[in-house]
Amino acid sequence: MRPPRNHALLLESVLKMPSATRALLQTARAALAFVTAYAAHDAAGDAALYVLCKREAERRLAATSRVQASLGEPVGFGPWWDASVTVSHGHIVTAQYVLRGPLASADLRVGVVRPRGAEQHWTSFSNALYSSPLGPQPGWHPLLCEVTLPGGGMAERVDLLAVPKATREEKS
């Protein structure tokens, strides 16, 4: 069993430290706070991009019945830890998800791009977060949205961007 801490003794021992040691301890605390804040910022950016790409994929998947026919109904996304999000050049985002249905599972790739004029400086509060994933995304344009369906001998790729606009409007 651990003996109870005596905070008065701890404070007294810190105060007895040489000033250089105290300064080093303060610097270490500041560095730890910075690293923690950076990691939280990065995780928030990745989560925002995950949601942004997933919403684009859900919108595109609703417009085609080919994926549902191959995977079975209902089709859902796999767990978040099976997904990946990649940012290239600060304005191109590619996400990969697993789609699961009662009959099979498939890989889904989504790519979105923000026009170069819409970018902010890379040190701003995340290139991902300055366009909120919670609302409409006028700044992001789809580059790619494809599902790799399992096949007998060869996998089949279905381009969800190629679904005619009239078909998407009929579903809405």
C-alpha positions in Angstrom: 0.0 0.0 0.0 1.2 3.5 -0.9 1.7 5.9 2.0 -0.4 9.0 1.7 1.2 12.0 0.0 2.1 14.9 2.2 1.6 17.9 -0.2 3.3 20.3 2.3 6.5 18.2 2.1 6.3 18.0 -1.7 5.9 21.8 -1.9 8.7 22.3 0.5 11.0 20.0 -1.5 10.2 21.9 -4.7 10.9 25.3 -3.0 14.3 24.0 -1.8 15.3 23.1 -5.4 17.9 25.3 -7.0 16.3 27.9 -9.3 17.9 26.3 -12.4 16.1 23.0 -11.5 12.8 24.8 -11.0 13.2 26.6 -14.3 13.9 23.3 -16.0 10.8 21.8 -14.4 8.7 24.7 -15.6 10.0 24.3 -19.1 9.3 20.6 -19.1 5.7 21.3 -17.9 5.2 23.9 -20.7 6.6 21.5 -23.3 4.3 18.7 -22.1 1.3 21.1 -22.3 2.3 22.2 -25.8 2.6 18.5 -27.0 -0.7 17.7 -25.4 -2.4 20.7 -27.1 -0.9 19.8 -30.4 -2.0 16.2 -30.2 -5.6 17.3 -29.3 -5.6 19.8 -32.2 -4.4 17.1 -34.6 -7.0 14.6 -33.4 -9.8 17.2 -33.7 -8.7 17.9 -37.3 -8.6 14.3 -38.2 -12.1 13.7 -36.6 -13.5 16.7 -38.6 -12.1 15.3 -41.9 -13.4 11.8 -41.0 -16.9 13.2 -40.6 -16.7 15.4 -43.7 -15.7 12.6 -46.0 -18.1 10.1 -44.4 -21.0 12.5 -45.0 -20.0 12.9 -48.6 -19.8 9.1 -49.0 -23.3 8.7 -47.4 -24.7 11.2 -49.7 -23.2 9.4 -52.8 -24.1 5.9 -51.5 -27.8 6.9 -51.2 -27.8 7.6 -54.9 -26.9 4.1 -56.1 -28.5 0.7 -55.5 -25.6 -1.3 -57.0 -23.6 -1.3 -53.7 -26.7 -2.3 -51.7 -27.4 -5.2 -54.1 -23.8 -6.5 -53.8 -23.4 -6.1 -50.0 -27.0 -6.7 -48.9 -29.3 -4.4 -46.9 -28.6 -2.6 -44.7 -25.2 -1.3 -45.6 -23.3 0.4 -42.8 -19.8 1.8 -42.1 -17.3 -0.3 -40.2 -15.9 1.0 -36.9 -13.9 4.2 -37.0 -10.6 2.4 -36.2 -10.8 0.6 -39.5 -10.9 3.9 -41.4 -7.9 6.1 -42.4 -7.7 9.8 -43.2 -4.8 11.3 -45.2 -4.1 15.0 -45.9 -1.8 15.9 -48.8 -0.4 19.4 -49.5 -2.8 20.9 -47.0 -5.8 20.9 -49.3 -6.4 17.3 -50.6 -8.0 14.8 -48.2 -8.4 11.1 -48.9 -10.3 8.8 -46.5 -10.8 5.1 -46.7 -13.7 3.3 -44.9 -15.0 -0.3 -44.7 -18.6 -0.8 -45.8 -20.3 -3.8 -44.2 -23.5 -5.6 -45.3 -25.1 -8.9 -44.4 -23.6 -10.5 -47.6 -20.2 -9.0 -47.9 -17.9 -6.1 -47.0 -16.2 -3.6 -49.3 -13.7 -0.8 -49.3 -14.8 2.8 -49.9 -12.4 5.6 -50.8 -13.4 9.2 -50.7 -11.3 12.2 -51.8 -12.1 15.8 -51.5 -10.2 18.9 -52.4 -10.4 22.5 -51.3 -9.5 25.1 -54.0 -6.1 26.6 -53.4 -7.6 30.1 -52.9 -9.7 28.8 -50.0 -6.6 27.6 -48.0 -5.5 29.3 -44.9 -2.0 29.3 -43.5 -1.0 25.9 -42.2 -0.5 27.1 -38.7 -4.1 28.3 -38.4 -6.5 26.2 -36.2 -6.3 23.3 -38.6 -6.9 23.4 -42.3 -9.7 20.9 -41.6 -11.6 22.9 -39.0 -11.9 26.3 -40.7 -14.7 24.8 -42.7 -17.0 23.1 -40.2 -17.9 19.5 -41.0 -21.2 20.1 -39.2 -22.8 22.2 -42.0 -22.7 22.5 -45.7 -19.3 22.3 -47.3 -19.0 24.9 -50.1 -15.2 24.9 -49.9 -14.7 21.2 -50.4 -15.2 19.6 -53.8 -15.3 15.8 -54.4 -12.4 14.3 -56.3 -13.1 10.7 -55.9 -15.7 8.4 -54.4 -15.4 4.8 -55.3 -16.3 1.4 -53.8 -14.3 -1.7 -54.4 -16.9 -4.5 -54.4 -15.9 -8.1 -53.9 -16.3 -10.3 -57.0 -15.9 -13.9 -58.1 -12.4 -13.6 -59.4 -11.8 -9.9 -59.6 -12.9 -7.0 -57.5 -15.2 -4.5 -59.2 -14.8 -0.7 -58.7 -18.0 1.4 -58.7 -17.4 5.1 -59.2 -20.0 6.9 -57.1 -19.2 10.2 -58.7 -20.4 8.9 -62.1 -23.9 8.4 -60.9 -26.0 10.7 -63.0 -27.3 13.8 -61.3 -30.9 13.1 -62.3 -30.6 9.7 -60.4 -29.4 11.5 -57.3 -32.2 14.1 -57.5 -34.8 11.3 -57.8 -33.6 9.7 -54.6 -33.8 12.9 -52.7 
